[in-house]
């Protein structure tokens, strides 16, 4: 209970901070992990809180990811269209593979490279912490990956609205480009609506369609991790990563939300609760993050995050130009 209470208090503080001028550009999730990191590195995480913090990082996170399914429907995916879905899927796959490959060239640890790849190609901090359920990287790697996608996603949020006229993108094309390449949902909304209502709405839908790909990506990574563990287990490793069953819960709720109309009032509550639980998980992540260990990672992972950001921006733009 002490660890859960501490994580919840930090998440509540992040939601409150998010309402203040100057902080609205950052999601409560980002503010929560920053608060957790500050508390841990300045004051220290109480020993008796550690079991609850670990519970928040794992169990609470899985519940939140399942609830994310109630924010998506099959109709939203269809609305993007076949070409739009192709742009989103190819951008995601290309960015993920490029980032993992570039990570090897830069000498970045493979687990950290996977987390940066997931955060850049899918949906920012949510994808990082969901992917880590199968990647099982150290908490410092998770914090570093979240920092990378936050920094470069924020850069995109400010830079993209300056480019539609220069790149000759209409509202539909700009919305698709924003949704297919900017990291966080909040960042996509902030950038796309700068080009008008139509661009904002389509950008949001495109981003939500991209979020649905979180499930197959995490499942695939889980199966690959299990295969690697079994292969090593023939010699000296007996443990194997579990299949991320919570992903099936996410898929099931997408299906339910597609056939049953959830009242607007209830949906508002669900969105708020989901965001709060994700913020709790990230606050807990911050409470386990040591700045000394982060510093030891050096600048190579940051260079990888920049390379991944530039790749998805340029590659997805090229795809949008070819298909619209």
DOKOLPA-483957 format. One record per residue: x, y, z of N, C-alpha, C, O, CB in turn; residue in one letter. Coordinates in steps of 0.05 Angstrom, whole numbers, plus 32768, in hexadecimal, padded with zeros to 4 digits. Glycine has a CB too. Layout:
REM residues N
XYZXYZXYZXYZXYZA/...
***
This chain:
REM residues 324
80107FE780008000800080008011801A80008009802D7FF27FEE80008018X/8027801B800F80368034800E8040803B7FF2804080527FEA804E80328021X/804A80277FE48054802C7FC9803E80347FB5804280467FA5806280147FBEX/802780277FB88010802E7FA68006804A7FAD8000805A7F9B7FF9801A7FA9X/800680517FC77FFC806B7FCF801080817FC5800780967FBC7FFA806D7FEEX/802A807C7FC7803D808F7FBD803B80937F9F803C80A97F95805A80867FC5X/8038807D7F908036807E7F73801C808D7F6B801C809E7F59803580627F66X/800680887F7A7FED80967F747FEF80B37F7A7FE480C47F6C7FD680897F84X/7FFD80BA7F90800080D77F97801080E67F82800980FC7F7B800E80D97FB3X/802580D97F78803580E67F62802580E97F49802680FD7F3B804F80D57F5DX/801480D47F43800380D67F2B7FEF80EC7F2E7FEA80FB7F1B7FF580BB7F26X/7FE380EF7F467FCF81047F4A7FDD811F7F487FD181327F3D7FC281017F66X/7FF581217F528004813A7F50800981417F33800881597F2B801D81397F5FX/8010812D7F23801581317F067FFC813B7EF87FFE814C7EE7801F81177EF9X/7FE5812F7EFF7FCC81387EF37FC681557EFA7FBD81657EE97FB481267EFBX/7FCC815D7F137FC881787F1B7FDB818B7F0D7FD381A17F047FCB817B7F39X/7FF481837F0B800881937EFD800281977EE0800781AC7ED4802481877F01X/7FF681827ED47FEF81837EB87FDB81997EB27FD981A37E9B7FE481687EAFX/7FCB81A27EC67FB781B67EC27FC281D37EC27FB581E67EBA7FA281B47ED7X/7FDB81D57ECB7FE781F07ECD7FF281F97EB37FFC81E97EA37FFD81EF7EE2X/7FF182137EAD7FFD821E7E95801B82177E93802A82197EA77FF9823D7E93X/802382107E7B803F82087E77804481EB7E7A805981E17E71805082177E8BX/803281DC7E87803681BF7E8B802281AF7E7A802481967E79803281B87EA8X/800F81BC7E6C7FFB81AD7E5E8005819F7E457FF8818E7E3A7FE481C07E56X/801D81A77E3C8028819A7E258033817E7E2B8039816E7E1A803E81AB7E19X/803781797E458042815F7E4E802B814F7E5B801C81597E6B805981647E62X/802A81357E53801581247E5E801B811F7E7C803281207E848014810A7E4EX/800681187E8B800A81117EA7801D80F97EAB802B80F87EBF7FEF81097EB4X/801E80E77E97803180D17E99804E80DB7E9A805E80D17EAA802D80BE7E81X/805580EE7E89807080F87E88807681077EA2808B81047EAD8074810B7E70X/806381177EAB806781267EC4806981137EDC807881197EEF804F813A7EC8X/805B80FD7EDB805C80EA7EF1807780DD7EF3808280DA7F09804680D47EEEX/808280D47EDD809D80C77EDE80B280DB7EE780C580D47EF580A480BA7EC3X/80AF80F47EDE80C281097EE680C1810E7F0480D581117F1180BD81237ED6X/80A8810E7F0F80A581127F2C80B180FB7F3B80BE80FE7F50808781157F32X/80AC80E27F3180B780CB7F3F80D580CA7F3E80E280C47F5380AC80B27F31X/80E180D27F2880FE80D37F26810A80E87F38811E80E37F45810680D87F09X/80FD80FF7F3A810681147F4B8105810C7F68811981107F7780F5812E7F47X/80EF81007F7080EC80F77F8C810180E27F93810D80E37FA980D080EC7F91X/810580CE7F81811780B97F87813480C37F89814380BA7F9B811580A37F71X/813C80D57F77815880DD7F76815E80F47F8A817680F87F90815E80E67F5BX/814A81027F94814F81187FA7814B810E7FC4815B81137FD5813D81307FA1X/813581007FC8812E80F77FE3813380D97FE6813D80D07FFB811080FD7FE9X/812C80C97FD2812F80AC7FD48114809F7FD7810280AA7FE4814180A47FEBX/811080877FCB80F880787FCE80F880687FE8810A80587FEC80F380657FB5X/80E4806C7FFA80E4805C801380E4803E800E80D780347FFB80CB80648023X/80F38030801E80F68013801B80DB8005801C80D57FF3800D810980088030X/80CA800E802F80B080008032809D8006801B80897FF8801880A38009804CX/80A38019800A8092801F7FF3809A800F7FDA808A800D7FC78094803D7FECX/80B180027FDA80BB7FF47FC380A87FDE7FB980A57FDB7FA080D67FE97FC8X/809C7FCD7FCA808A7FB87FC080727FC47FB1806B7FBA7F9B80807FA67FD7X/80677FD97FBB80507FE67FAE80587FF47F9480497FF47F8180437FFA7FC0X/80707FFF7F94807A800C7F7B807E7FF77F6580767FFB7F4E8095801A7F81X/80897FDF7F6D808C7FCA7F5980717FC07F4F806E7FBA7F38809B7FB27F66X/805D7FBF7F6180427FB77F5980367FCA7F4580297FC27F3280307FB47F72X/803A7FE47F4A80307FF97F38803D7FF77F1D802F7FFB7F08803480157F44X/80577FF17F1C80657FEF7F03805C7FD87EF2805E7FD97ED980837FED7F08X/80517FC37EFE804A7FAB7EF0802C7FA77EEE80207FA97ED880577F937EFDX/801F7FA17F0580027F9B7F047FF17FB37EFC7FE07FB07EEB7FF97F917F1FX/7FF67FCA7F087FE67FE17F017FEA7FE97EE47FD77FF17ED67FEE7FF97F13X/80037FE67EDA80087FEC7EBE7FF87FDA7EAB7FEC7FE47E9880267FE87EB8X/7FF77FC17EB17FE87FAE7EA07FCA7FB47E9F7FBE7FB37E8A7FEC7F917EAAX/7FBF7FBB7EB67FA37FC37EB87F9E7FDC7EA67F8A7FDD7E987F9A7FC97ED5X/7FB07FEF7EA77FAD80087E987FAE80027E7A7F9F800E7E6B7FC3801C7EA0X/7FC17FF17E727FC37FEA7E557FAA7FDC7E4B7FA17FE17E357FDC7FD97E50X/7F9F7FCA7E5B7F867FBD7E547F707FD27E507F617FD17E3C7F7D7FA97E69X/7F6E7FE57E627F597FFA7E617F5D800C7E497F4980187E3F7F59800A7E7AX/7F75800E7E3E7F7A801E7E267F6980157E0F7F6280247DFD7F97801D7E1EX/7F627FFB7E0F7F517FF07DFA7F367FFD7DF87F2A7FFD7DE27F4E7FD37DFEX/7F2C80087E0D7F1280157E0D7F1380317E007EFE803E7DFD7F0680177E29X/7F2A803A7DF87F2D80547DEA7F2E80507DCB7F3180637DBD7F4580637DF4X/7F2D80377DC27F3080317DA67F1980207D9C7F0E80107DAA7F4B80237DA1X/7F1280247D827EFE80137D757F07800B7D5A7F1980177D4E7EE380227D73X/7EFB7FF67D507F027FED7D357EFA80027D207F0780047D0B7EF47FD27D2FX/7EE480107D267EDA80257D137EEF803B7D107EF280457CF97EC080317D1DX/7EFD80427D257F1280577D237F29804D7D107F34805D7D017F1D805E7D3EX/7F2F80347D137F4480297D017F3C80297CE47F4B80307CD37F4B800C7D0AX/7F2280227CDF7F1880227CC47F18803E7CB87F1D80427CA07EFB80167CC3X/7F1280527CC97F10806E7CC07F2B80787CB57F2C808A7CA47F0780807CD7X/7F41806D7CBE7F5B80757CB57F5F806C7C977F6D807A7C887F7180687CC6X/7F5280567C8F7F54804D7C747F6B803B7C707F7E803A7C7F7F5580657C61X/7F6A802C7C5A7F7F80187C547F9A80267C507FAF801C7C5A7F7880087C3BX/7F9B803C7C417FB4804A7C3C7FBF80567C567FD780547C5B7FB080607C27X/7FAE80617C667FB7806C7C7F7FC280577C927FD7805B7C9E7FA0807B7C8DX/7FB480407C937FBE802A7CA47FD980207C9A7FEA80187CA97FAA80147CA5X/7FDC801F7C7F7FF580167C73800C80297C7B802280207C827FF380147C54X/800780437C7A801B80577C82802380537C9F803A80537CA6801080747C7EX/800E804F7CB08014804C7CCD802380337CD3803780337CE17FF9804C7CDDX/801A801C7CC7802780037CCC804480027CC180567FF87CCF80177FEC7CBFX/8048800C7CA98063800C7C9E8076801F7CAD808D80197CB1806280157C80X/806B80367CB6807B80497CC58084803C7CE0809B803E7CE8806C80637CCBX/8071802E7CED807780217D06808C800B7D0280A0800B7D11805D80157D12X/80877FF97CEF80997FE37CEB80B57FED7CE380C97FE37CED808E7FD07CD7X/80B57FFF7CD080CF80097CC680DF80177CDD80F780137CDF80CA801D7CB0X/80D180277CED80DE80357D0380E980227D1880FF80267D2280CB804A7D0FX/80D9800F7D1F80E17FFB7D3380FA7FED7D2A810E7FEB7D3980CA7FE77D39X/80FA7FE27D1281117FD37D0781297FE57D0481407FDD7D0B810A7FC67CECX/81257FFD7CFA813B80107CF7814880167D12816180177D158132802A7CEAX/8138801B7D27814280237D418152800C7D4D816780117D59812B802B7D53X/81487FF47D4B81577FDD7D5681717FDA7D4881867FD57D5481467FC37D54X/81707FDC7D2D81897FDA7D1D819D7FF07D2481B57FEB7D2881827FDB7CFFX/819380097D2681A5801F7D2C81B0801D7D4881C680257D4E8195803A7D29X/81A080117D5A81A9800D7D7681C27FFB7D7681D47FFF7D86819380007D87X/81C27FE77D6581D97FD57D6481F17FE47D5982077FE17D6481D47FBD7D51X/81ED7FF57D45820480047D3A820F80187D4F8227801C7D5081FA80147D21X/81FE80237D5F820780377D738211802A7D8D821C80377D9E81F0804A7D7AX/820D80107D8F821580027DA7820380067DBF820B80047DD68231800B7DAFX/81E9800B7DB981D5800E7DCF81CB7FF37DD681C67FE27DC581BE80217DC5X/81C77FEE7DF081BD7FD47DFA81A37FCD7DEB81927FDE7DE781B87FD57E18X/81A07FB47DE4818A7FAB7DD3816F7FB07DE0815C7FB77DD3818D7F8E7DCCX/816D7FAD7DFB81547FB17E09814C7FCE7E0881357FD57E0481557FA77E26X/815F7FE07E0D815A7FFD7E0C815280057DF0814080167DEC8172800D7E16X/81607FFA7DDC815980007DC0813D7FF87DB9812E80067DAB816D7FF27DADX/81347FE17DC481197FD77DBF81047FEB7DCB80F07FF07DBF81157FBB7DCBX/810A7FF47DE380F880077DF080F680217DE180E0802C7DDE8100800C7E0DX/810C802C7DD8810C80457DC980FD80407DAE80EE80527DA58129804F7DC3X/810180297DA380F480227D8980D580217D8D80C6802C7D7D80FD80077D7FX/80CD80157DA380B080137DA980A4802E7DAE808E80357DA480AB80007DC0X/80B1803E7DBF80A780587DC680A5806B7DAE8092807A7DAC80B880657DDBX/80B880697D9C80B9807B7D8580A480717D70809780827D6480D5807C7D78X/80A380577D6C8093804D7D558075804A7D5C8064804A7D4A809E80337D4CX/806E80477D76805280417D7D804580597D8C803780687D7F805180287D8EX/804A805B7DA6803A80707DB48049807A7DCD803C807C7DE2801F80657DBCX/806280807DCA8070808D7DE08073807D7DFA807980657DF9806380A67DE6X/806F808B7E108075807F7E2A806480667E2F806E80527E3B807080937E40X/804B80657E26803A804E7E2A804680367E1C804680207E28801D80537E1FX/805080397E04805C80237DF68076801A7E03807C80027E038062802B7DD9X/8085802D7E0E809E80257E1B809980137E3380A57FFE7E3580AD803F7E25X/8086801B7E448081800B7E5C80727FF17E5580757FDD7E638071801B7E70X/80627FF17E4080547FD87E3880697FC57E2C80687FAD7E32803E7FDE7E24X/807B7FCF7E1C808F7FBE7E1080A27FB27E2580AB7F9C7E22809F7FCE7DFBX/80A77FC17E3A80B97FB77E4E80AE7FA07E5E80BD7F927E6C80C07FCE7E61X/80947F9A7E5B80897F827E6980947F697E5C80947F547E69806A7F827E67X/809E7F6B7E4480AA7F537E3780C87F577E3380D77F447E33809D7F4D7E1CX/80D17F707E3080ED7F767E2C80FD7F737E4681137F697E4680F17F927E21X/80F07F7B7E5C80FB7F787E7781167F867E7A812A7F7B7E8480FF7F5B7E7EX/81177F9F7E71812F7FAF7E7481307FBB7E90811B7FBC7E9E812F7FC67E5FX/81477FC57E9981497FD27EB381387FEB7EB381327FF77E9E81667FD97EBAX/81307FF47ECB811F800C7ECE812C80257EC2811E80367EB7811880117EEBX/814780267EC48155803D7EB98152803E7E9A815080547E8F8172803C7EC0X/815180277E8D814D80267E70813280307E69812E803F7E56815180097E66X/811E80287E79810280317E74810180507E7780F5805D7E6680EF80247E88X/810D805A7E8C810D80777E90811B80867E7A8112809B7E718119807E7EABX/8131807B7E71814080887E5B813080887E41812F809C7E33815B80797E56X/812280717E3C811280707E2380FB80837E2580F480907E11810880537E1FX/80EE80857E3C80D880987E4080E280B57E3B80D480C57E2F80CB80957E5CX/80F980BB7E46810580D57E43810A80DB7E25810480F17E1C811F80D87E52X/811480C87E16811A80CB7DFA810080D27DEA80FF80E57DDB812780B27DEEX/80EB80C17DEE80D380C67DDF80C580DF7DE780B780EC7DD780C080AE7DE1X/80C980E77E0080BD81017E0980CA81187DFC80BD812B7DF280BF81037E28X/80E581187DFC80F4812F7DF180EF81327DD380E881487DCA8113812B7DF5X/80F1811C7DC480EE811E7DA780D181207D9E80CB812C7D8A80FB81067D9AX/80BF81147DAE80A281187DA8809A81357DAC808A81407D9D809281067DBAX/80A581427DC180A0815E7DC680AB816F7DB0809E81837DA880AB81667DE1X/80C281697DA680CE81777D8F80BB81767D7780B7818A7D6A80EA816C7D88X/80B1815E7D72809F815B7D5B8085816B7D5F807B81777D4C8098813D7D57X/807B816B7D788063817A7D7E806581977D77805281A47D6E805C81767D9CX/807C81A37D7C808181BF7D76808881C47D59808181D87D4D809681CA7D88X/809781B17D4D80A181B57D32808C81AF7D1C808B81BE7D0880B981A47D2DX/807C819A7D1F806A81927D0A805681A77D01805281AB7CE9805A817A7D13X/804A81B67D14803781CB7D0A804381E07CF8803481EF7CEB802A81D87D22X/805D81E37CF8806A81F77CE7806E81ED7CCA807681FD7CB9808581FE7CF3X/806881D37CC5807081C77CAC805B81C17C97806381BC7C80807E81AE7CB2X/804181C17C9D802D81B97C88802F81C97C6E802F81BD7C58801181BD7C93X/803281E37C6F803481F37C57804E81EE7C48804E81EB7C2F803182117C5DX/806481EC7C57807E81E77C4B807F81CD7C3C808A81CA7C27809481E87C60X/807281B87C498072819D7C3D805A81987C2B805881827C20807381897C54X/804981AC7C28803181AA7C17801F81927C1F801881817C10803981A67BF9X/801981937C398007817E7C447FEC818A7C4A7FEA819E7C58801481727C5EX/7FD7817D7C407FBC81867C477FB5817C7C637FC5816E7C6F7FA7817C7C32X/7F9D81827C6D7F96817B7C887F96815D7C8D7FA081547CA17F7A81867C8EX/7F8C814E7C797F8B81317C7C7FA881267C7D7FAE81157C8E7F7C81247C64X/7FB9812E7C6B7FD481247C6A7FE4812C7C837FF3811C7C8D7FE3812F7C50X/7FE081457C8C7FEF814D7CA47FE5813E7CBC7FF681367CCD7FEB816B7CA8X/7FCB81397CBE7FC181297CD57FCC810D7CD57FD381027CE97FA281287CD4X/7FCD81017CBD7FD780E57CBB7FF580E57CC27FFE80D37CD17FD480DB7C9EX/800480F87CB8802180F97CBE802680FD7CDC803780EF7CE8802E81107CAFX/8016810F7CE9801981137D06801280F97D15802180F17D278006812A7D0FX/7FFC80ED7D0E7FF380D57D1C800580BD7D18800880AC7D2A7FD780CD7D14X/801380BC7D01802480A67CFA804080A87D05804F80957D06802680A27CDDX/804780C17D0F806480C47D16806980D17D30807F80CC7D3C807080D47D01X/805780E27D3B805D80EF7D55805880DB7D6B804780C97D69804B81087D59X/806880DD7D81806980C77D94805180C47DA6804480AF7DA5808180CC7DA6X/804A80D87DB6803480D57DC9801980DF7DBD801980F07DAB803A80E67DE2X/800380D47DC77FE880DC7DBE7FE480FA7DC37FDA81087DB27FD280CB7DCCX/7FEB81037DDB7FE8811F7DE27FF781317DCF7FEE81477DC87FF081247DFFX/800F81287DC8802081387DB5801481397D998015814E7D8C803C812C7DB4X/800881237D917FFA81237D777FE381367D777FE081467D647FF181067D70X/7FD381367D8C7FBC81487D8D7FC581657D8D7FBA81757D7E7FAC81427DA7X/7FDA816B7D9D7FE381877D9E7FEE81907D837FE981A77D7C7FF981897DB3X/7FFC817F7D75800781877D5B7FF381887D457FF1819B7D36801E81747D53X/7FE281737D427FD081717D2C7FBA81867D2C7FB381917D177FC381557D2BX/7FB0818D7D437F9A81A17D457FA481BD7D3E7F9481CF7D397F8E81A17D60X/7FBF81C17D3E7FC981DB7D367FC481E17D197FC481F87D107FE881DC7D3BX/7FBE81CB7D097FB881CF7CEC7F9B81CE7CE77F9281CB7CD07FC781B97CDCX/7F8A81CF7CFC7F6D81D07CF87F5F81B87D037F6C81A47D0B7F6781D37CDBX/7F4581BA7D047F3481A57D107F36818A7D017F3981757D0D7F1781AE7D11X/7F35818C7CE67F3681737CD67F5181647CDA7F51814C7CDE7F3281797CB9X/7F6781737CD97F8281677CDE7F84815B7CFA7F8F81467CFD7F98817C7CD9X/7F79816A7D0D7F7A81607D297F6B81477D2D7F7581347D3A7F7081757D3BX/7F5281467D237F42812E7D267F4E81167D187F4E81007D237F2681337D1CX/7F57811A7CFF7F6281037CF17F7D80FA7CFD7F8380E27CFE7F66810A7CD3X/7F8D810D7D067FA681067D137FA180F57D2C7FB080E27D317FB5811F7D1AX/7F8D80FD7D3B7F8680EE7D547F7E80D17D4D7F8780BE7D5A7F7180FC7D64X/7F6C80CE7D397F6380B47D317F7A80A37D267F7C808B7D2D7F4D80B67D1BX/7F8C80AF7D167FA380A17D0C7FB580977D227FBF80817D227FB380B27CF8X/7FB880A87D367FC980A17D4D7FBD808A7D5D7FCB80787D657FCD80B97D5FX/7FA2808B7D617F9580757D6F7F97805B7D607F9A80467D6C7F77807C7D74X/7F95805D7D467F9980447D367FB580397D397FB980217D3A7F93804A7D18X/7FC8804B7D3C7FE480437D407FE780357D5C7FF780227D5F7FF7805B7D3EX/7FD8803F7D707FDA80347D8A7FD080177D8B7FDB80077D9A7FC980457D9EX/7FBD80107D797FB37FF47D797FC97FE17D717FC87FC97D787F9C7FF27D65X/7FDE7FEA7D637FF47FD97D5C80067FD27D7380187FC27D7080047FE67D45X/80017FDF7D8A80117FD87DA2800E7FBB7DA980217FAE7DB180097FEA7DB9X/7FF57FB17DA67FF07F957DAE80007F817D9E800E7F717DA97FD27F8F7DABX/7FFE7F817D83800E7F6E7D74802C7F717D77803B7F5D7D7680077F707D57X/80367F8A7D7B80527F8E7D7F805C7F817D9980707F737D9A80597FAC7D7FX/804D7F867DAF80557F7B7DC980527F5C7DC880637F4E7DD480437F867DE0X/803D7F527DBC803B7F357DB980527F297DAA805D7F147DB280207F2E7DACX/80597F357D9480707F2B7D84808A7F2C7D9380997F187D9380727F3C7D6AX/808F7F427DA180A77F447DB180A77F2F7DC880BC7F247DCE80AB7F607DBDX/80907F2A7DD3808E7F167DE880947EFA7DDE80A27EEB7DEB80737F167DF5X/808A7EF47DC7808F7ED97DBB80AC7ED67DB380B87EC17DB7807D7ED57DA2X/80B87EEB7DA980D57EEB7DA280E67EE77DBB80FA7ED87DBB80DD7F047D93X/80DF7EF67DD080ED7EF47DE980EB7ED87DF580FF7ECD7E0080E47F087DFDX/80D37ECC7DF380CF7EB07DFD80E07E9D7DED80EC7E8A7DF980B17EA97DFBX/80E17EA07DD380F17E8E7DC2810E7E907DC9811C7E7C7DCA80ED7E957DA5X/81187EA97DCD81347EAD7DD5813A7EA07DEF814F7E937DF3813B7ECA7DD6X/81287EA37E03812C7E977E1D812D7E797E1C813D7E6C7E2981167EA17E30X/811B7E6D7E0C811B7E507E0981357E467DFC813F7E317E0481037E477DF8X/813E7E557DE881577E4E7DDA816E7E4E7DEE817F7E3C7DEE815C7E607DC3X/81707E637DFE81857E647E1281817E507E2981947E467E3481877E817E1EX/81687E497E2E81627E377E43816C7E1B7E3E816F7E0B7E5181447E367E47X/81727E147E26817D7DFA7E2081987DF77E2C81A27DE07E31817E7DF67E01X/81A57E0E7E3181C07E0D7E3D81C07E147E5B81C87E047E6B81D37E1F7E2EX/81B87E2D7E6181BA7E367E7C81A37E477E8681A37E4E7E9E81D47E457E80X/81907E4E7E75817A7E5F7E7E81607E4F7E7F81597E437E6B81777E787E6CX/81537E507E96813A7E417E9881217E537E97810C7E4A7E90813A7E317EB2X/81257E6C7E9E810E7E7E7E9F81077E877E8381177E887E7181137E967EB1X/80ED7E8E7E7F80E47E997E6680D07EAF7E6B80C07EAC7E7D80D97E837E54X/80D07EC47E5B80BD7ED97E5F80A07ECF7E5A809C7EBF7E4880C37EF17E4CX/808E7ED97E6A80727ED07E6680657EDE7E4E806E7EF47E4780617ED67E7FX/80527ED27E4280437EDF7E2C80337EF57E3980257EF17E4D80307ECA7E1DX/80337F0D7E2D80257F247E3980077F217E357FFC7F2D7E23802F7F3E7E2DX/7FFA7F127E477FDD7F0D7E447FCC7F267E467FB67F277E3B7FD47EF97E5AX/7FD67F3B7E547FC77F547E577FC17F607E3B7FAE7F6F7E387FD67F677E68X/7FD27F5A7E277FCD7F647E0C7FB37F5A7E017FA57F687DF37FE57F5D7DFAX/7FAC7F417E087F937F357DFF7F7B7F447E0C7F667F477DFF7F917F177E05X/7F7F7F4D7E257F6B7F5D7E327F677F777E237F507F817E207F727F627E4FX/7F7D7F847E1A7F7C7F9C7E0B7F6C7F987DF17F5A7FA87DEA7F987FA67E04X/7F727F827DE37F647F7C7DC97F477F777DCE7F367F7F7DBF7F727F637DBCX/7F417F687DE47F257F627DEB7F157F7B7DF07EFE7F7D7DE77F237F4F7E03X/7F207F8F7DFE7F127FA77E037F0E7FB97DEB7EFA7FC77DE87F207FB77E19X/7F217FB87DD87F1E7FC57DBE7F057FB97DB07EF57FC87DA57F377FC37DADX/7F037F9E7DB17EEC7F917DA47ED27F987DB27EBE7F9E7DA47EF07F737DA5X/7ED27F997DCC7EBA7FA07DDB7EB27FBD7DD57E9A7FC27DD07EBE7F9C7DF9X/7EC57FCE7DD47EC07FEB7DCF7EB67FEF7DB27EAA80047DAC7ED97FFB7DD4X/7EBC7FDC7DA17EB47FDE7D857E977FD67D807E8A7FDF7D6D7EC57FCD7D73X/7E8C7FC57D927E707FBB7D8F7E5D7FC77DA37E447FC57DA07E707F9D7D90X/7E677FD27DB97E567FDE7DCE7E5D7FFC7DD07E7480037DD27E5A7FCF7DE9X/7E49800C7DD17E4D80297DD47E5080307DF17E3D802E7E007E3680397DC7X/7E6880387DF97E6C80407E157E63805D7E187E6B806E7E087E8B803D7E1CX/7E5280637E2B7E48807E7E2F7E5F80927E327E74808B7E3D7E3680807E48X/7E5B80AA7E287E7080BE7E287E7A80C47E447E9380C87E487E6680D87E1BX/7E6880C57E587E7080CB7E737E8380B57E7E7E9780BA7E8A7E5880CE7E85X/7E7B809C7E787E8B80857E817EA680857E737EBA807E7E7F7E7C806B7E7CX/7EA6808C7E597EBF808C7E4A7ED280A17E557EEB809C7E567EBA80917E2CX/7EC880B77E5D7ED980CC7E697EE680C37E827EFD80C87E877EC880E67E6EX/7ED680B57E937EE180A97EAC7EF680957EA67F0B80947EB37ECB809D7EBDX/7EF180837E927F04806E7E8B7F1E807A7E817F3480707E887EF8805B7E75X/7F1C808E7E707F35809B7E667F4580A77E7C7F5E80A57E7D7F2E80B17E51X/7F3780B47E8F7F4580C07EA67F5380AB7EB87F6A80AE7EC07F3280D17EB6X/7F4480967EBD7F4E80807ECE7F6680737EC17F7A806D7ECE7F38806B7ED4X/7F64806E7EA77F7A80627E987F9380737E997FA980697E9E7F72805D7E7BX/7F8F808D7E947FA6809F7E957FB280A07EB17FCB80A27EB47F9E80BB7E8DX/7FA1809F7EC67FAB80A07EE17FBC80877EE87FD180887EF47F9480A37EF5X/7FB180707EDF7FC080577EE47FDB80567ED67FEF804C7EE17FAF803F7EDCX/7FDB805F7EBD7FF480617EAE800780747EBC801F806F7EBD7FEF806A7E91X/7FFD808A7EC6800E809D7ED4801980917EEE803080967EF57FFE80B77EDBX/800980817EFC801280737F14802980617F0D803D80607F1B7FFB80637F20X/802680527EF7803B803F7EEF8055804E7EE8806B80457EEF8032802E7ED6X/805380657EDB806B80747ED3807780827EEC808F80857EEE806480887EBEX/8066808B7EFE807080967F17808180817F26809680877F31805980A17F29X/807680697F27808580537F33809F804D7F2580B380477F32807480397F34X/809F804F7F0B80B7804C7EFB80CC80617F0380E3805B7F0680B1804D7EDDX/80C2807A7F0680D4808F7F0F80E0808A7F2A80F780917F2F80C680A97F0FX/80D0807E7F3C80D980787F5780EF80627F5880FB805E7F6D80C280707F68X/80F380557F41810780407F40811E80487F2E813080387F2980FB80267F35X/811F80617F258133806A7F128149807A7F208144808E7F2E8126807B7EFCX/816180727F1B8179807F7F27818780907F12818F80857EFD818C806A7F33X/818A80AA7F16819780BB7F0381B480B37EFE81BE80B77EE7819680D87F0DX/81C180A87F1281DD80A07F0E81DF808A7EF981F1808A7EE881EA80967F29X/81CC80777EFA81CB80627EE681C3806C7ECB81CD80637EB681B8804C7EEFX/81B180807ECA81A9808C7EB181C1809A7EA381C580977E8B819280A07EB5X/81D080A87EB381E880B77EA981FC80A37E9D820980A97E8981F580C77EBFX/81FE808C7EA9821180787EA0820A806D7E84821B80627E76821280607EB3X/81F080717E7B81E880687E6181F580797E4B81F8806F7E3481CA80697E5EX/81FD80917E51820A80A37E3D81F680AE7E2981DE80AD7E2D821F80937E2FX/820280BA7E1481F280C87E0081EA80B67DE881DA80BF7DD7820180E07DF6X/81F4809E7DE681ED808E7DCF81CF80877DCD81C480897DB781FD80747DD0X/81C280807DE481A5807C7DE1819680957DD9818280937DCA819A80727DFCX/819F80AC7DE1819380C57DD9819680C97DBB818380D27DAD819E80DD7DE9X/81AE80C37DB181B380C57D9481A180B17D85819780B77D6F81D080BF7D8DX/819C809A7D91818A80867D85816D80917D84815F808E7D70818B806B7D94X/8164809E7D9A814A80A97D9A814680BF7D85813180C07D79814480B57DB5X/815B80CF7D81815A80E47D6C815980D77D50814980E07D3F817380F67D6EX/816980C27D4C816980B57D32814D80A87D2C814380AA7D16817F80A07D31X/8142809C7D41812780907D3D811280A57D37810080A07D26812080807D56X/811380BB7D45810180D17D41810280DC7D2480EE80E07D17810680E87D55X/811B80E17D1B811E80EB7CFF811580D67CEB810980DE7CD6813C80F27CFBX/811A80BD7CF0811380A87CDD80F480A77CDA80EA80A77CC4811D808D7CE6X/80E680A67CF180C980A37CEE80BC80BC7CE280A880BA7CD480BC809D7D0AX/80C880D37CE880BD80EC7CDC80C080EC7CBE80AE80F37CAF80CB81047CE8X/80D880E57CB480DE80E67C9880D180CF7C8980C680D37C7380FD80E67C93X/80D380B77C9480C8809F7C8780AA80A17C84809E809B7C6F80D080867C96X/809C80A97C9A807F80AB7C99807680C17C87806280BF7C79807380AF7CB5X/808580D77C86807E80ED7C73808080E47C56806F80EA7C46809181057C78X/809580D57C50809880CA7C35808180B87C2E807780B97C1780B280BB7C33X/807880A77C41806180967C3C804780A57C388037809F7C27805E80827C53X/804380BA7C48802B80CB7C45802B80D87C2A801780D97C1D802A80E17C5BX/804280E27C21804480EF7C07803E80DC7BF0803180E37BDC806080FB7C03X/804780C37BF4804380AF7BDE802680A57BDD801D809C7BC8805580977BE3X/801780A77BF37FFC809B7BF47FE680AF7BF47FCF80A77BF27FFA808A7C0DX/7FEC80C97BF57FD680DD7BF57FD980F07BDD7FC881027BDA7FD680ED7C10X/
***
